[in-house]
Amino acid sequence: MKIRHIMNVVVLFAATTMSSTGHALELRRWERLPLAIPLLVGQERVIFLDRNVRVGVPAELGDRLRVQSAGGAIYLKASDAIAPTRLQLQDVTSGALILLDIAATPPQEDQAPLEPIRIVEADVPETTTGADPTAGRHDAEPPPRPSRQTPIPVVLTRYAAQSLYAPLRTVEPVPGIERVNVRDSLPLHTLLPTLPVRAKVFGAWRLEDQWVTAVRLTNTASQWLDLDPRALQGDFVAATFQHPTLGPAGDATDTTVVYLVTRGHGLGSALLPAVPAIDPMPQGAAGDGNAK
């Protein structure tokens, strides 16, 4: 299934959202089985989740389905009839998928609008009763970290590359990975000072005490460039280029991504500080040997 576009959708369910509306709320539990979501042509249906997701829309839907996000909800509106089609909602933190089977049909005469839907995990109770027996206990030990056969830098780099380049359905979920915010204006002119490239932060993820930051590199010169990790300047645990070379500026191959893994801090703390330019010494300021 080709993906026409992927939308970053921040969905945080708020109870007050529905209090101001006149509709009931239909509760659906995600139990690893696709959820059937009927739609009515020309009517918008709202879906609430308690997680940060992005939506994959099949290319064959064309412009028949509008997908929007606002105020902590996903809004689906079909402009024409749609045969049963699967949408993918991917948790941007864990990579886990929620599958929706949508179908849009024309509304019948005097048919009431469809209720909004809230999707919850099957093992998460709708309400919480009673206090946590371990709350306030200072002697409670933190849960042990899972043992890993694959080194964390490899896990992070692979996950970042899949998140940026692979279709949603192929991204392997990794428990514990979370996306982190990083300034896209982070100064990166000290990263590859010997190469004529323009660098810009693309995204960042964290797993335990290590970060991976994807940095987009664009060639500004008219010749091919070889990319060597030894040319990178900074405190990195690992560095991986998506491609080993960069094509000339303006060519389709002039851009790639480098994945930089750091430990204990993000990319900003791993970069070398910029050294200010030294003003040339004014002529005659130095001794010329004639001083008495």
C-alpha positions as CSV (number, residue, x, y, z in Angstrom):
1,M,0.0,0.0,0.0
2,K,1.5,3.3,-1.1
3,I,1.3,6.1,1.5
4,R,0.3,9.4,0.0
5,H,1.3,11.5,3.0
6,I,2.2,11.2,6.6
7,M,0.8,13.8,9.1
8,N,2.4,14.4,12.5
9,V,-0.6,14.5,14.8
10,V,-0.3,15.3,18.4
11,V,-3.4,13.8,20.1
12,L,-3.8,14.4,23.8
13,F,-7.3,13.5,25.1
14,A,-8.8,16.1,27.4
15,A,-12.0,15.3,29.3
16,T,-13.2,18.9,28.9
17,T,-13.2,18.6,25.2
18,M,-16.4,16.7,25.1
19,S,-18.1,18.5,27.9
20,S,-19.0,21.5,25.7
21,T,-20.5,19.3,22.9
22,G,-23.9,17.7,22.7
23,H,-22.6,14.3,21.5
24,A,-22.0,11.1,23.5
25,L,-18.6,9.5,23.3
26,E,-18.1,6.1,21.9
27,L,-15.3,4.1,23.6
28,R,-13.3,1.7,21.5
29,R,-10.5,-0.5,22.9
30,W,-7.5,-1.3,20.8
31,E,-6.8,-5.1,21.2
32,R,-4.4,-5.5,18.2
33,L,-7.4,-6.0,15.9
34,P,-8.3,-3.4,13.2
35,L,-11.0,-1.0,14.4
36,A,-13.9,-0.5,12.0
37,I,-14.7,3.3,11.8
38,P,-17.7,4.1,9.6
39,L,-18.0,7.5,8.2
40,L,-20.8,9.4,6.5
41,V,-20.1,11.4,3.4
42,G,-20.0,15.1,4.0
43,Q,-19.9,14.7,7.8
44,E,-16.9,15.0,10.0
45,R,-16.1,12.3,12.6
46,V,-13.7,13.0,15.5
47,I,-11.3,10.4,17.0
48,F,-9.6,11.0,20.4
49,L,-6.5,9.2,21.5
50,D,-4.3,9.5,24.6
51,R,-1.0,9.3,22.6
52,N,1.1,11.2,20.1
53,V,0.5,9.6,16.7
54,R,1.0,10.2,13.0
55,V,-1.5,9.1,10.3
56,G,-0.6,7.2,7.2
57,V,-3.2,7.8,4.4
58,P,-3.3,5.4,1.3
59,A,-2.6,7.1,-2.0
60,E,-5.7,5.6,-3.6
61,L,-8.0,7.7,-1.5
62,G,-6.9,10.8,-3.4
63,D,-8.8,13.8,-2.2
64,R,-11.8,11.9,-1.0
65,L,-10.7,11.9,2.6
66,R,-9.6,14.9,4.6
67,V,-7.5,14.3,7.7
68,Q,-6.9,17.1,10.1
69,S,-5.8,17.6,13.8
70,A,-6.7,20.3,16.2
71,G,-7.6,20.7,19.8
72,G,-6.4,17.2,20.7
73,A,-8.3,15.2,18.1
74,I,-8.1,13.6,14.7
75,Y,-10.8,14.8,12.3
76,L,-11.9,12.6,9.4
77,K,-14.2,13.8,6.6
78,A,-15.1,12.0,3.4
79,S,-16.2,13.9,0.4
80,D,-17.3,10.8,-1.5
81,A,-18.1,7.2,-0.9
82,I,-15.0,5.2,0.2
83,A,-14.8,1.4,0.2
84,P,-13.3,-0.2,3.3
85,T,-9.7,1.1,3.5
86,R,-7.1,0.8,6.2
87,L,-5.4,3.8,7.9
88,Q,-2.4,3.4,10.1
89,L,-1.9,5.4,13.3
90,Q,1.7,5.2,14.5
91,D,2.8,6.0,18.0
92,V,5.8,8.4,17.5
93,T,7.2,7.3,20.9
94,S,7.1,3.5,20.6
95,G,6.5,3.0,16.9
96,A,3.5,0.8,17.7
97,L,0.6,0.9,15.2
98,I,-3.1,1.2,15.6
99,L,-5.1,0.1,12.5
100,L,-8.4,1.7,11.5
101,D,-10.6,0.2,8.8
102,I,-12.7,3.2,7.5
103,A,-15.6,3.1,5.1
104,A,-17.7,6.1,4.0
105,T,-21.3,5.8,2.8
106,P,-23.9,8.5,1.9
107,P,-26.1,9.4,4.9
108,Q,-29.7,8.2,5.0
109,E,-32.5,10.7,5.3
110,D,-32.8,12.0,8.8
111,Q,-29.8,9.9,9.9
112,A,-28.2,11.2,13.1
113,P,-24.5,12.3,13.0
114,L,-22.1,9.6,14.1
115,E,-20.7,9.9,17.6
116,P,-17.1,10.9,18.3
117,I,-14.8,8.0,19.3
118,R,-12.2,7.6,22.0
119,I,-9.6,4.8,21.5
120,V,-7.9,3.4,24.5
121,E,-5.6,0.5,25.2
122,A,-7.4,-2.8,26.1
123,D,-5.4,-3.1,29.3
124,V,-5.9,0.5,30.4
125,P,-8.9,1.0,32.7
126,E,-11.3,3.8,31.8
127,T,-11.2,5.2,35.3
128,T,-8.7,4.8,38.2
129,T,-10.0,3.8,41.6
130,G,-7.8,3.5,44.7
131,A,-4.4,4.8,45.4
132,D,-1.1,3.4,44.2
133,P,0.2,1.2,47.0
134,T,3.7,2.3,46.2
135,A,3.0,6.0,46.0
136,G,5.1,8.0,48.4
137,R,7.5,5.1,49.1
138,H,11.1,6.3,48.8
139,D,12.4,2.8,49.1
140,A,10.7,1.5,45.9
141,E,13.4,0.5,43.4
142,P,13.1,1.7,39.8
143,P,12.2,-1.1,37.3
144,P,15.3,-2.7,35.8
145,R,16.3,-1.8,32.3
146,P,15.7,-4.4,29.7
147,S,18.7,-6.4,28.6
148,R,19.6,-5.7,24.9
149,Q,21.4,-7.9,22.5
150,T,21.8,-5.0,20.0
151,P,23.9,-2.0,21.1
152,I,21.8,1.1,21.8
153,P,23.5,3.3,19.1
154,V,22.6,0.7,16.5
155,V,19.0,0.5,17.8
156,L,18.6,4.3,17.8
157,T,20.2,4.8,14.4
158,R,18.1,2.1,12.8
159,Y,14.9,3.5,14.3
160,A,15.7,7.1,13.2
161,A,16.5,6.0,9.7
162,Q,13.3,3.9,9.4
163,S,11.2,6.8,10.8
164,L,12.5,9.2,8.2
165,Y,12.7,7.0,5.1
166,A,10.7,3.8,5.5
167,P,6.9,3.3,5.2
168,L,5.0,3.3,8.4
169,R,4.2,-0.4,8.3
170,T,7.9,-1.3,8.2
171,V,9.0,0.7,11.2
172,E,9.9,-1.7,14.0
173,P,8.5,-0.6,17.4
174,V,11.1,-0.2,20.1
175,P,9.9,0.1,23.7
176,G,11.4,3.0,25.5
177,I,12.3,5.2,22.5
178,E,10.8,8.7,22.7
179,R,11.1,11.6,20.3
180,V,12.7,14.7,21.8
181,N,12.6,18.3,20.9
182,V,15.7,20.0,19.5
183,R,16.1,23.5,18.1
184,D,16.1,23.4,14.3
185,S,18.2,26.6,14.5
186,L,21.0,24.8,16.4
187,P,24.3,26.2,15.0
188,L,26.1,23.4,13.2
189,H,28.9,25.2,11.4
190,T,31.5,23.4,13.5
191,L,30.2,20.0,12.7
192,L,32.0,19.5,9.4
193,P,34.2,22.5,9.1
194,T,36.4,21.1,6.3
195,L,33.5,20.4,3.9
196,P,31.3,22.9,1.9
197,V,28.0,21.6,3.4
198,R,24.9,23.2,5.0
199,A,23.7,21.3,8.0
200,K,20.2,21.5,9.7
201,V,18.7,19.4,12.4
202,F,16.0,17.0,11.1
203,G,14.8,15.2,14.3
204,A,16.0,13.5,17.5
205,W,15.1,10.4,19.6
206,R,16.2,9.1,23.0
207,L,16.6,5.7,24.5
208,E,17.7,5.4,28.1
209,D,20.8,7.7,28.4
210,Q,21.6,8.0,24.8
211,W,20.3,10.3,22.0
212,V,20.4,10.1,18.3
213,T,20.0,13.3,16.2
214,A,19.4,13.2,12.5
215,V,21.1,16.1,10.7
216,R,20.4,16.9,7.1
217,L,23.5,17.7,5.0
218,T,23.3,19.6,1.7
219,N,26.3,20.1,-0.6
220,T,26.9,23.7,-1.5
221,A,29.8,23.0,-3.9
222,S,29.7,22.0,-7.6
223,Q,31.7,18.8,-7.1
224,W,31.0,15.4,-5.5
225,L,31.9,15.1,-1.9
226,D,33.1,12.0,0.0
227,L,31.7,11.7,3.5
228,D,34.0,10.4,6.2
229,P,32.9,10.1,9.9
230,R,36.4,11.1,10.9
231,A,35.8,14.6,9.6
232,L,33.0,15.2,12.1
233,Q,33.9,17.4,15.0
234,G,32.2,16.8,18.4
235,D,31.7,14.4,21.2
236,F,29.8,11.5,19.6
237,V,29.4,7.9,20.6
238,A,28.6,6.9,17.0
239,A,28.0,8.6,13.6
240,T,26.4,7.1,10.5
241,F,25.8,8.7,7.1
242,Q,22.7,7.7,5.1
243,H,24.8,7.9,1.9
244,P,28.6,7.8,1.6
245,T,28.8,10.7,-0.9
246,L,27.0,13.9,-1.8
247,G,26.3,15.0,-5.4
248,P,26.9,18.5,-6.7
249,A,24.7,21.3,-5.5
250,G,21.4,21.4,-7.3
251,D,21.5,17.7,-8.1
252,A,19.0,15.2,-6.7
253,T,21.9,13.6,-4.8
254,D,23.1,16.7,-3.1
255,T,21.4,16.0,0.2
256,T,21.7,13.2,2.8
257,V,21.4,12.6,6.6
258,V,23.9,11.9,9.2
259,Y,22.8,10.2,12.5
260,L,24.8,11.3,15.5
261,V,24.6,9.4,18.8
262,T,25.5,11.1,22.0
263,R,25.4,9.9,25.6
264,G,24.1,11.8,28.6
265,H,23.1,14.8,26.6
266,G,21.7,15.9,23.3
267,L,23.5,17.2,20.2
268,G,23.8,20.8,21.4
269,S,26.2,19.8,24.3
270,A,28.3,17.6,22.0
271,L,29.3,20.2,19.5
272,L,32.6,22.0,19.7
273,P,32.3,25.7,20.6
274,A,32.8,28.2,17.8
275,V,36.2,29.9,18.0
276,P,35.9,33.6,17.3
277,A,38.0,34.9,14.4
278,I,41.3,36.6,15.5
279,D,41.6,40.2,14.3
280,P,44.9,40.7,12.4
281,M,47.5,42.6,14.4
282,P,47.6,46.3,13.2
283,Q,50.7,47.1,11.2
284,G,53.5,48.5,13.3
285,A,51.9,47.2,16.6
286,A,54.6,44.5,16.9
287,G,58.2,45.5,17.7
288,D,60.3,45.9,14.7
289,G,63.6,45.7,16.5
290,N,64.2,49.4,16.6
291,A,62.7,50.0,20.0
292,K,65.1,51.7,22.4
